[in-house]
Amino acid sequence: MMETVESIILNGFNFQKMTSENLDKLFELNPNRREHIRPISVESSGAFGIGGYQYAVCEYIFVEDVLMNPYDVRDFLISSSYVCEQNGAPGMQQVIANDWVRPYLKYLYYLLHVKNIVKEGRMGMNHFAAYTNVFWKEMPCRDINYHRPHIDPGDYAFNLFLSDTFDEDDGTAVYSLTHNYEKWVDVMEMESGCGLRLEEIYKMMYPEEFGVRGMDKWKCFKGDKDYALEGIIPAQFNCISGYKGSLFHSPHYDISKYPDGHLRYSLVSMVAPGVLERTLSDVSKERIASQLDKVL
Ligand SMILES: [Fe+2]
């Protein structure tokens, strides 16, 4: 039987009210945070136009000690929505409304602009989609999750790590895929430069033998005959990592290093596809080209 209207009272919402002032205070940025652009160095193969040199072909954003109250933010996120574990991704995900994390998204928006990743006016707050990833030892997943790197459905992904017990070598692993002796770390650059159609690249990424065995348990992928591990974007407590969604990547979560019950908890904020006009790789290539101009 449906509840009567009279059973819902205004005071019943009091404990769930959140003012914008409280939200700003909760997500207060640490004035001593440290913002970096860091390279992932890949042995040059000529794939990026300048053969014979070793240089960075992709870069990522890394912000250290970003929040003043990371534990309060973590408690707030955990209690703010239900968790789903049946959406195809490993572990569990919690959809987080943009309004709940608006001050944080404003900061990501600022980072994207100030680092020249997206031009002013090309996106707004609603181009973000936020959710948390809850990964743990023994979590259910498919072989396609743990034996293959993936690309994201968004242009750019940010991770705010809120577990305080990560091994320093864990994080997000970036891989290269080789075709005709050329290495590629970015599916979009591979499509435009390697002579294969996107569908053919997808067949390389996801051979038929993967994804047909049902649910299994997480294993940490470290590369195989197709993929070479090129670098790991670190996961550190209260730090943000940001990278292009088109990189071949996967969570590097080596469960052999952790006790039973360990959780890898992070807030993911994804920029919608089609938003970015200039990418970090473009910036990298311009910087490399200008450096080479000076050398030559
Ligand atoms: Fe991803």
Residues whose N, C-alpha, C, O or C-beta is under 5 A from the ligand:
A	BS01	LIG	D152
